[in-house]
Amino acid sequence: MSSPSESRRWILCADDYAIDAGATEGIADLLARGRLTATSVLVDAPRWPAAAASLPPAERADIGLHLNLTQTFPGCRHDTWFLRELILRSAVGAVPRRAVRDAIEMQLDAFENGLSRRPDYIDGHQHVHQFAGVRQELLAALQRRYPDEPPWLRSTRPPPGIRDRKARFIASLGDAPLRRLAAAGKLRMSTGLVGVYDFAPAAESYWRNLARWIAAGADGNVLMCHPSRAAESGDPIAAARVMEYAILAGDRFAQLLQDAGIRCVRGKDCL
């Protein structure tokens, strides 16, 4: 466990930018306040690319692609699968590689068209970027499109002190082989991931989780969050999103990080 005197650099990353109005506005606000240092964008959501205009300049925060293979948005032009189906296909080597390749290329194109630059990093909606059959196509696309400066990749590996079964299950879906593949291709990865919980909208429980994550997380860690200013109908984690936004925007959260010696930085400053 790190002591408060030990400075650690963390990437504070909000997922699901552009998924709906509340999340888009909430994440943009937290970025403007300096409470976040990264956000992962859903480029096949209808609010993209208009939502690109609300993102900060490139030097202020990392903007990454939130690779989506499991949520079908209106007008989506690539194949998607239910999460359970994609996990099972990955486990038995039956991921439709050509369809995945097309989805990756479409989303990288949409990101570049929206921001006129490459993504700073890549992660996955529901962590699909690490799945067998997906990770190989993703790394091939990144090395082909960005050979001189490929984006970094987000690890799903929890720190050793985190025993949460959900966090460990997520990592078991492909973090270790993704890490080996990235190392062979000389792509950078974050050291670990915290922020996994059951999405129960209970503030004090979330504060306890934050204390555990801060105690366990190492330098180069990503704190994943899903904040939103307003609950959207039909979103199963809407209440948790609003709770997260209120906590991240508050002074207590900033003080907690400061007391723990955590500096919030971009990926290029710690990986």
Phi and psi in degrees as a GROMACS rama.xvg file:
@    title "Ramachandran Plot"
@    xaxis  label "Phi"
@    yaxis  label "Psi"
@TYPE xy
-81.8902  145.08  SER-2
-88.9472  160.052  SER-3
-58.588  -24.6469  PRO-4
-77.558  -13.7534  SER-5
-88.7182  117.087  GLU-6
-77.0546  130.513  SER-7
-124.402  142.914  ARG-8
-101.852  122.844  ARG-9
-120.667  150.536  TRP-10
-101.425  119.871  ILE-11
-97.4026  108.746  LEU-12
-118.098  123.73  CYS-13
-97.5007  124.864  ALA-14
-85.4693  162.504  ASP-15
74.8679  25.9277  ASP-16
-59.6926  132.987  TYR-17
84.992  2.68237  ALA-18
-66.6742  -35.3099  ILE-19
-161.417  177.825  ASP-20
-65.7989  -43.7315  ALA-21
-62.7745  -45.8993  GLY-22
-66.8487  -41.2301  ALA-23
-60.9454  -48.0385  THR-24
-68.1542  -41.2133  GLU-25
-65.5921  -43.9474  GLY-26
-67.0415  -42.048  ILE-27
-60.2297  -39.4788  ALA-28
-65.6152  -44.7202  ASP-29
-66.6134  -35.237  LEU-30
-63.6832  -43.4904  LEU-31
-63.828  -32.9778  ALA-32
-78.3373  -11.1475  ARG-33
80.8762  15.1985  GLY-34
-81.6526  -18.2545  ARG-35
-121.441  151.12  LEU-36
-119.789  5.61514  THR-37
-161.795  150.978  ALA-38
-145.481  145.052  THR-39
-105.676  124.44  SER-40
-103.837  140.941  VAL-41
-94.9383  96.0689  LEU-42
-78.3089  -9.4626  VAL-43
-99.8248  5.45822  ASP-44
-74.9152  147.037  ALA-45
-58.7398  -26.7931  PRO-46
-75.1202  -12.1129  ARG-47
-92.3847  136.905  TRP-48
-95.8186  0.847173  PRO-49
-57.4078  -34.8735  ALA-50
-67.6863  -17.5754  ALA-51
-60.0969  -29.7097  ALA-52
-65.5576  -21.6947  ALA-53
-90.8596  -0.74735  SER-54
-80.5132  150.477  LEU-55
-73.5129  166.653  PRO-56
-58.6028  158.164  PRO-57
-56.5198  -33.1817  ALA-58
-78.0545  -9.15359  GLU-59
-90.3575  -31.6772  ARG-60
-159.764  155.102  ALA-61
-78.4801  134.641  ASP-62
-116.309  120.811  ILE-63
-119.457  165.14  GLY-64
-88.3776  124.334  LEU-65
-93.9186  85.9544  HIS-66
-58.4193  123.165  LEU-67
-113.858  122.89  ASN-68
-128.878  2.99833  LEU-69
-125.808  -7.77916  THR-70
-119.812  125.643  GLN-71
-96.8078  108.433  THR-72
-89.698  156.404  PHE-73
-55.6077  131.203  PRO-74
81.0147  4.40943  GLY-75
-60.0195  130.788  CYS-76
-103.367  4.0266  ARG-77
-124.465  164.419  HIS-78
-69.3996  147.377  ASP-79
-134.364  162.765  THR-80
-137.184  152.652  TRP-81
-60.908  145.245  PHE-82
-56.2927  -46.672  LEU-83
-58.5436  -42.7535  ARG-84
-62.8426  -42.6891  GLU-85
-66.823  -37.0173  LEU-86
-62.2449  -45.4258  ILE-87
-65.8062  -42.1119  LEU-88
-60.9236  -41.0431  ARG-89
-62.1273  -40.7623  SER-90
-66.1862  -30.9302  ALA-91
-107.793  10.0021  VAL-92
72.829  30.9572  GLY-93
-116.222  23.9619  ALA-94
-69.5449  130.03  VAL-95
-72.6182  93.6743  PRO-96
-61.3194  -39.8098  ARG-97
-63.8432  -42.5486  ARG-98
-65.3246  -40.1279  ALA-99
-64.4932  -42.5479  VAL-100
-59.2246  -44.0952  ARG-101
-63.959  -40.6622  ASP-102
-64.1934  -41.1649  ALA-103
-63.3256  -45.9947  ILE-104
-64.2735  -43.0121  GLU-105
-59.9698  -41.9499  MET-106
-74.2068  -36.1755  GLN-107
-64.6028  -40.1829  LEU-108
-61.1204  -44.8697  ASP-109
-64.4841  -37.628  ALA-110
-62.6063  -50.6092  PHE-111
-62.5781  -39.1832  GLU-112
-66.3086  -32.961  ASN-113
-77.4579  -32.5833  GLY-114
-121.211  -4.77022  LEU-115
58.7081  35.8291  SER-116
-163.908  171.282  ARG-117
-80.1609  161.499  ARG-118
-66.9202  147.315  PRO-119
-73.8181  -29.3659  ASP-120
-157.323  171.106  TYR-121
-130.812  134.488  ILE-122
-137.288  -168.139  ASP-123
-132.53  137.707  GLY-124
-63.2391  120.571  HIS-125
60.4844  27.4886  GLN-126
64.3452  28.8057  HIS-127
-71.253  -16.3085  VAL-128
-62.7628  -19.5404  HIS-129
-95.9288  -7.84244  GLN-130
-66.6506  146.438  PHE-131
-60.0026  135.649  ALA-132
91.0996  -29.7647  GLY-133
-90.117  -46.8429  VAL-134
-61.478  -37.1995  ARG-135
-65.993  -43.3264  GLN-136
-67.4545  -37.7159  GLU-137
-64.5311  -49.4579  LEU-138
-66.0712  -35.7012  LEU-139
-62.3685  -41.4172  ALA-140
-65.8234  -42.1033  ALA-141
-65.8721  -41.2775  LEU-142
-70.4502  -31.0081  GLN-143
-74.4191  -42.1297  ARG-144
-85.3403  -31.4207  ARG-145
-131.869  60.5607  TYR-146
-64.7904  -29.8949  PRO-147
-85.0504  -31.4524  ASP-148
-149.471  75.0942  GLU-149
-68.6256  152.182  PRO-150
-62.3815  153.814  PRO-151
-80.3174  164.285  TRP-152
-117.273  143.767  LEU-153
-89.0061  125.282  ARG-154
-76.1178  151.37  SER-155
-107.664  8.86443  THR-156
-73.6048  122.35  ARG-157
-75.2678  151.203  PRO-158
-59.292  155.703  PRO-159
-54.7926  -31.4276  PRO-160
-78.5284  -5.99077  GLY-161
-94.855  115.731  ILE-162
-103.295  5.95097  ARG-163
-55.3941  126.573  ASP-164
-66.6711  -36.8323  ARG-165
-63.6932  -44.6423  LYS-166
-61.6622  -42.3219  ALA-167
-71.9054  -33.3142  ARG-168
-65.0429  -44.1956  PHE-169
-57.2168  -47.5585  ILE-170
-63.3458  -32.1701  ALA-171
-67.3699  -14.5769  SER-172
-79.1916  -0.588312  LEU-173
152.948  7.78808  GLY-174
-63.1655  -47.1701  ASP-175
-62.0041  -48.7328  ALA-176
-65.9274  -33.0721  PRO-177
-63.4476  -39.9499  LEU-178
-63.4318  -40.9368  ARG-179
-66.3821  -42.5133  ARG-180
-64.2964  -42.0605  LEU-181
-64.4903  -41.9082  ALA-182
-63.3523  -41.0021  ALA-183
-64.5196  -32.9146  ALA-184
-93.8459  4.44051  GLY-185
60.6134  39.9669  LYS-186
-101.675  139.467  LEU-187
-79.5712  148.267  ARG-188
-132.455  150.652  MET-189
-67.592  159.718  SER-190
-77.3581  -29.2845  THR-191
-175.171  177.856  GLY-192
-134.722  132.047  LEU-193
-126.503  164.817  VAL-194
117.21  -1.16332  GLY-195
-82.1273  126.034  VAL-196
-154.538  -172.001  TYR-197
-88.4824  5.28132  ASP-198
62.5777  23.1507  PHE-199
-70.1941  129.561  ALA-200
-83.0613  55.0367  PRO-201
-112.612  110.679  ALA-202
-60.0447  -46.2486  ALA-203
-65.9569  -34.5408  GLU-204
-63.9117  -40.2648  SER-205
-65.3579  -38.8966  TYR-206
-61.8706  -38.9424  TRP-207
-65.3882  -40.2262  ARG-208
-60.9043  -44.6323  ASN-209
-57.1837  -42.7261  LEU-210
-61.7698  -41.2398  ALA-211
-65.6078  -44.5087  ARG-212
-63.7061  -41.634  TRP-213
-66.6206  -38.5352  ILE-214
-64.9727  -33.7604  ALA-215
-96.4175  -29.2512  ALA-216
-70.1513  140.929  GLY-217
-99.2267  179.009  ALA-218
-61.052  140.87  ASP-219
80.3505  14.28  GLY-220
-79.5726  151.039  ASN-221
-106.962  127.739  VAL-222
-97.6937  110.907  LEU-223
-88.4319  137.522  MET-224
-145.032  169.358  CYS-225
-138.627  60.9814  HIS-226
-78.1792  154.102  PRO-227
-152.327  145.114  SER-228
-77.1601  -26.0866  ARG-229
-146.281  141.743  ALA-230
-71.6924  136.984  ALA-231
-107.759  134.661  GLU-232
-61.8721  140.517  SER-233
87.1903  -5.28684  GLY-234
-91.6178  116.182  ASP-235
-66.5406  -18.6519  PRO-236
-114.112  23.2993  ILE-237
-58.1837  -45.4435  ALA-238
-65.4654  -37.7272  ALA-239
-65.9299  -37.9745  ALA-240
-60.7251  -45.5947  ARG-241
-65.4086  -40.4965  VAL-242
-60.4516  -45.9368  MET-243
-60.8172  -42.6828  GLU-244
-58.9737  -46.3707  TYR-245
-60.7794  -39.4447  ALA-246
-71.1983  -46.2913  ILE-247
-65.6107  -30.0105  LEU-248
-80.4078  -13.707  ALA-249
-86.3857  160.46  GLY-250
-68.9485  -29.6548  ASP-251
-61.3511  -39.6493  ARG-252
-65.1867  -46.2312  PHE-253
-60.4709  -39.6633  ALA-254
-68.3021  -36.6818  GLN-255
-60.1874  -45.517  LEU-256
-65.2212  -42.7343  LEU-257
-62.3224  -44.2505  GLN-258
-64.4755  -29.192  ASP-259
-85.8106  -2.6609  ALA-260
73.4666  28.7632  GLY-261
-98.2291  124.402  ILE-262
-102.863  130.636  ARG-263
-88.8541  119.625  CYS-264
-135.707  170.493  VAL-265
-81.0872  162.667  ARG-266
-58.5388  -37.7892  GLY-267
-64.1553  -17.9515  LYS-268
-95.2527  0.565456  ASP-269
-143.939  -3.17169  CYS-270
